[in-house]
Amino acid sequence: MERSDRGLAIGAVSKWTGCKVETIRYYERIGLLPAPARTEGGYRIYGVEGLKRLNFIRRARQLGFGLKEVRTLLRLADKRTRPSAAARRVAARYREEVRAKVADLRATERVLTEMIARCAGGRLPACPLIETLFREPGPWPQSPGRRVSRSSASARGRR
């Protein structure tokens, strides 16, 4: 059963929104989507409001909002006054997270560019990229009661 006079079955909703059926059921379980009406046979039937809410959740998730933020935004959307100041705060906090991620990605890009440049077109016998990834982060951790120097540990590894 795909469609009824009262709404759409979960399979049709899945196709229309691009959300997997299991994802839709998950959103219901965690309370983001209200439980839909059911047919006499027990099939879920989603009305226009359920579709709008699911589309809201899907779009917010595509933008990268976490479930906590989506829940907060839905609570705000459910209020009659829809306070934009509160929604603005949620978006501003998320924007700072995005900016931090972008900065991390830019730093990663710089490191990768440097590592790729050091590979000299793949003509070197040893790979600087692999050597960089093996580079030790700092002093070796000491085991209780036994002190191992980095040079002795690496010498043992070469035997």
DRENDO-1510 file (C-alpha; in Angstrom, 1 decimal, always signed):
<recs>
REC; n; res; u; v; w
REC; 1; MET; +0.0; +0.0; +0.0 .
REC; 2; GLU; +1.7; +3.2; -1.1 .
REC; 3; ARG; -1.0; +5.9; -0.9 .
REC; 4; SER; -4.3; +6.3; +0.8 .
REC; 5; ASP; -6.8; +9.1; +1.0 .
REC; 6; ARG; -5.3; +10.0; +4.4 .
REC; 7; GLY; -1.7; +10.2; +3.3 .
REC; 8; LEU; +1.3; +8.3; +2.2 .
REC; 9; ALA; +2.8; +5.0; +3.3 .
REC; 10; ILE; +6.3; +4.9; +4.6 .
REC; 11; GLY; +7.7; +3.6; +1.4 .
REC; 12; ALA; +6.3; +6.4; -0.6 .
REC; 13; VAL; +7.5; +8.9; +2.0 .
REC; 14; SER; +11.0; +7.4; +1.7 .
REC; 15; LYS; +11.0; +7.8; -2.0 .
REC; 16; TRP; +9.6; +11.4; -1.9 .
REC; 17; THR; +12.1; +12.6; +0.8 .
REC; 18; GLY; +15.1; +10.5; +0.0 .
REC; 19; CYS; +15.2; +9.2; +3.6 .
REC; 20; LYS; +15.6; +5.5; +4.2 .
REC; 21; VAL; +12.6; +3.7; +5.8 .
REC; 22; GLU; +14.8; +2.8; +8.8 .
REC; 23; THR; +15.8; +6.4; +9.2 .
REC; 24; ILE; +12.2; +7.5; +9.3 .
REC; 25; ARG; +11.4; +4.9; +11.9 .
REC; 26; TYR; +14.5; +6.0; +13.9 .
REC; 27; TYR; +13.3; +9.6; +13.9 .
REC; 28; GLU; +9.9; +8.3; +15.2 .
REC; 29; ARG; +11.6; +6.3; +18.0 .
REC; 30; ILE; +13.7; +9.2; +19.2 .
REC; 31; GLY; +10.7; +11.6; +19.1 .
REC; 32; LEU; +11.7; +13.9; +16.2 .
REC; 33; LEU; +8.7; +12.6; +14.2 .
REC; 34; PRO; +5.4; +12.0; +15.9 .
REC; 35; ALA; +3.9; +8.6; +15.5 .
REC; 36; PRO; +1.8; +8.6; +12.3 .
REC; 37; ALA; -1.7; +7.4; +11.9 .
REC; 38; ARG; -2.0; +3.7; +11.0 .
REC; 39; THR; -4.3; +1.8; +8.7 .
REC; 40; GLU; -6.4; -1.0; +9.8 .
REC; 41; GLY; -3.6; -3.3; +8.7 .
REC; 42; GLY; -1.1; -1.4; +10.9 .
REC; 43; TYR; +0.7; +0.4; +8.1 .
REC; 44; ARG; +2.0; +3.9; +8.9 .
REC; 45; ILE; +0.3; +6.7; +7.0 .
REC; 46; TYR; +1.9; +10.1; +6.9 .
REC; 47; GLY; +0.0; +13.3; +6.3 .
REC; 48; VAL; +1.2; +16.6; +5.0 .
REC; 49; GLU; +2.4; +17.8; +8.4 .
REC; 50; GLY; +4.5; +14.6; +8.9 .
REC; 51; LEU; +6.0; +15.1; +5.4 .
REC; 52; LYS; +6.9; +18.7; +6.2 .
REC; 53; ARG; +8.5; +17.8; +9.5 .
REC; 54; LEU; +10.5; +15.0; +7.9 .
REC; 55; ASN; +11.6; +17.3; +5.1 .
REC; 56; PHE; +12.7; +19.8; +7.8 .
REC; 57; ILE; +14.7; +17.2; +9.6 .
REC; 58; ARG; +16.3; +15.9; +6.4 .
REC; 59; ARG; +17.3; +19.4; +5.3 .
REC; 60; ALA; +18.7; +20.3; +8.7 .
REC; 61; ARG; +20.7; +17.0; +8.7 .
REC; 62; GLN; +22.0; +17.7; +5.2 .
REC; 63; LEU; +23.3; +21.1; +6.5 .
REC; 64; GLY; +25.1; +19.2; +9.2 .
REC; 65; PHE; +23.0; +20.0; +12.2 .
REC; 66; GLY; +23.2; +17.3; +14.9 .
REC; 67; LEU; +20.2; +15.6; +16.3 .
REC; 68; LYS; +20.3; +17.8; +19.4 .
REC; 69; GLU; +20.2; +21.0; +17.3 .
REC; 70; VAL; +17.5; +19.5; +15.1 .
REC; 71; ARG; +15.4; +18.8; +18.2 .
REC; 72; THR; +15.9; +22.3; +19.4 .
REC; 73; LEU; +15.0; +23.9; +16.1 .
REC; 74; LEU; +11.9; +21.7; +15.9 .
REC; 75; ARG; +10.8; +22.8; +19.4 .
REC; 76; LEU; +11.2; +26.4; +18.2 .
REC; 77; ALA; +9.3; +25.7; +15.0 .
REC; 78; ASP; +6.5; +24.1; +17.1 .
REC; 79; LYS; +6.0; +27.3; +19.1 .
REC; 80; ARG; +3.5; +29.8; +17.7 .
REC; 81; THR; +5.8; +32.7; +18.0 .
REC; 82; ARG; +8.8; +30.9; +16.4 .
REC; 83; PRO; +11.4; +33.0; +18.3 .
REC; 84; SER; +14.1; +33.8; +15.7 .
REC; 85; ALA; +16.6; +34.9; +18.4 .
REC; 86; ALA; +16.8; +31.4; +19.8 .
REC; 87; ALA; +17.1; +29.9; +16.3 .
REC; 88; ARG; +19.8; +32.4; +15.5 .
REC; 89; ARG; +21.7; +31.3; +18.6 .
REC; 90; VAL; +21.5; +27.6; +17.5 .
REC; 91; ALA; +22.7; +28.6; +14.0 .
REC; 92; ALA; +25.5; +30.8; +15.3 .
REC; 93; ARG; +26.8; +28.0; +17.5 .
REC; 94; TYR; +26.8; +25.6; +14.6 .
REC; 95; ARG; +28.5; +28.2; +12.4 .
REC; 96; GLU; +31.4; +28.3; +14.8 .
REC; 97; GLU; +31.7; +24.5; +14.6 .
REC; 98; VAL; +31.6; +24.7; +10.8 .
REC; 99; ARG; +34.3; +27.4; +10.9 .
REC; 100; ALA; +36.5; +25.2; +13.1 .
REC; 101; LYS; +36.1; +22.3; +10.8 .
REC; 102; VAL; +36.9; +24.4; +7.8 .
REC; 103; ALA; +40.1; +25.6; +9.5 .
REC; 104; ASP; +41.0; +22.0; +10.3 .
REC; 105; LEU; +40.4; +21.0; +6.6 .
REC; 106; ARG; +42.5; +23.9; +5.3 .
REC; 107; ALA; +45.3; +22.9; +7.6 .
REC; 108; THR; +45.0; +19.3; +6.4 .
REC; 109; GLU; +45.1; +20.5; +2.8 .
REC; 110; ARG; +48.3; +22.4; +3.5 .
REC; 111; VAL; +49.9; +19.4; +5.1 .
REC; 112; LEU; +48.8; +17.1; +2.3 .
REC; 113; THR; +50.1; +19.5; -0.4 .
REC; 114; GLU; +53.4; +19.7; +1.4 .
REC; 115; MET; +53.6; +15.9; +1.7 .
REC; 116; ILE; +52.7; +15.4; -2.0 .
REC; 117; ALA; +55.3; +17.9; -3.1 .
REC; 118; ARG; +57.9; +16.1; -1.1 .
REC; 119; CYS; +57.2; +12.9; -3.1 .
REC; 120; ALA; +59.0; +14.3; -6.1 .
REC; 121; GLY; +56.6; +12.8; -8.6 .
REC; 122; GLY; +57.1; +9.3; -7.2 .
REC; 123; ARG; +60.7; +9.1; -8.3 .
REC; 124; LEU; +62.3; +8.7; -4.8 .
REC; 125; PRO; +63.2; +5.3; -3.5 .
REC; 126; ALA; +61.6; +6.0; -0.1 .
REC; 127; CYS; +58.2; +7.7; +0.2 .
REC; 128; PRO; +58.3; +10.9; +2.2 .
REC; 129; LEU; +54.5; +10.6; +2.6 .
REC; 130; ILE; +54.7; +7.3; +4.3 .
REC; 131; GLU; +57.7; +8.4; +6.4 .
REC; 132; THR; +55.8; +11.4; +7.6 .
REC; 133; LEU; +52.9; +9.3; +8.7 .
REC; 134; PHE; +55.3; +7.0; +10.6 .
REC; 135; ARG; +56.9; +10.0; +12.3 .
REC; 136; GLU; +56.8; +9.8; +16.0 .
REC; 137; PRO; +54.7; +12.4; +17.8 .
REC; 138; GLY; +57.0; +13.0; +20.7 .
REC; 139; PRO; +58.9; +11.1; +23.4 .
REC; 140; TRP; +58.1; +7.4; +23.8 .
REC; 141; PRO; +55.9; +6.6; +26.7 .
REC; 142; GLN; +57.7; +5.0; +29.6 .
REC; 143; SER; +56.6; +1.8; +31.0 .
REC; 144; PRO; +56.5; +1.6; +34.8 .
REC; 145; GLY; +59.9; +0.6; +36.3 .
REC; 146; ARG; +61.6; +0.5; +32.9 .
REC; 147; ARG; +63.0; +3.3; +30.9 .
REC; 148; VAL; +63.4; +2.8; +27.1 .
REC; 149; SER; +65.0; +5.4; +25.0 .
REC; 150; ARG; +63.7; +6.1; +21.5 .
REC; 151; SER; +67.1; +5.3; +19.9 .
REC; 152; SER; +67.3; +1.9; +21.7 .
REC; 153; ALA; +63.7; +1.1; +20.8 .
REC; 154; SER; +64.2; +1.9; +17.2 .
REC; 155; ALA; +67.5; +0.0; +17.1 .
REC; 156; ARG; +65.8; -3.1; +18.5 .
REC; 157; GLY; +63.1; -2.7; +15.8 .
REC; 158; ARG; +65.8; -2.8; +13.0 .
REC; 159; ARG; +67.3; -6.1; +14.1 .
</recs>
